Amino acid sequence: MNGNPNSRQKDWHNWLRDTGCAVTGASHPTIQHIKGARMRLKGVDGFAGEWYCYGLCFEYHLGNRHDSLATSKRAFNSTWGSERNIWIKTIERYENQYGKKPMSEVEYKIIVDRA
């Protein structure tokens, strides 16, 4: 999204793709960068948005469903909850698998406080 994610961010993106859609579990999701993802924050390596993203299947990302993000963010949020909450649950899923967050605790706190 913002040029060149660093190696840790690339690993995060690969994990998101391997894990599947954050809302349906469908395979081969695309990376959904959450609004505000272009933010560059002091204390975060690179653009915060390369962390502030999750995997989302085509159907809900760009599909023609009445509740896809492309059609109606309000309907999407009503069905699945806010993107911020989806991201937090995705981080928790990663943490449960690896025993740590994909980014540093400092980076996580900075993003959560600003998002």
N, C-alpha and C positions, 0 to 999 in steps of 0.2 A: 504494500500500500504506500509506504513512505520512502520507497527507494530500496535500500538494502538492509533487511533485518540482520542483526548480528547472529552469531552461531547459536547462542542460547535461544534467541527468538525463533530461529529456523527450527530448532528442536521442538519448541512449543507448538509451532504451526504443524509440524509433522505429526506430533502426538494428537493434535486436534483432528487432523485428517484420518489418522489411524483409528481414533476412538469412535468416530461417527458423529452424526448430527446430534447436537446437544438437546434437542427437543424430541426427536423421533427415534434416534439411534440408527437411522438409515446410513448406509455406507457411502463413501465418497463425498463428504460434505465440502463445501467451499468455506473459505475463511471469511467470516462476517466481522468486519471492524465496526465497533460501536461508535455512534456519533460522538464526536469529541476526540476520536482516536488520533487525530493529527497533532494532539498536544505534545509539546516538548516540555518536560518538567525537570526542574533541577533535582538531581538525585536519582534520576531514571536514566539508565544507559540507552541512548538512542531515543526514538519516538515511543512514548508511552503506549500509543495505539498498537504497536506490534505485540504488546502484551494484552491490551484491552480488546480482545476479540475471542470468538468461539467458532466452532464448526456448525454450519447450518446447511441442511440439504436444499437442493435447488427448489423443491416444491414450496418451501417456506421462505426462501431467500428471494428468489426472483420469479417464482411461479405466479400463475393467474388465480390462485385460491383467494377467496374473499378475505382470508386472514393471513396472507403472506405479508412480509415486510414491504414488498414492492407495491402491493395493493392498498394495504391499510395497516399502518403501525399500531393504531388504536385497537383494531381487531386482533392483531398478533399479540399485543400485550394482554388483551383480555383472555386470550386462549392460553398463552404460555407464561405470562408474567413479564416483567421488565427485562430488557436486555442486560441491565446491570445485575439483576438477580440471577439470570441464566449464567452470566460470566462468573459470578461468585460460586455458584453450584459447580461449574466446570472446574474452577480452581480447587474446590474441595474434593472433587473426584480425582484430580491429579494428585493432590496431597495424600489422599487415602491410598493411592496406588504406590507412590514413591516416598512417602513420609516427609515430604517438603513441598513447598510451592515451586512453580517453575521459575519465578523471579525471586529476588531477594525479599526478605520481610520488609525492608525499608522501601523498596520499589512498590511492593504490594500496598503498603500503607499510604504512600504518596498517591497512587492511582485511585484507591478507594476513597480517600479524602477529597480528591478533586473531581471524581466522576459523578 
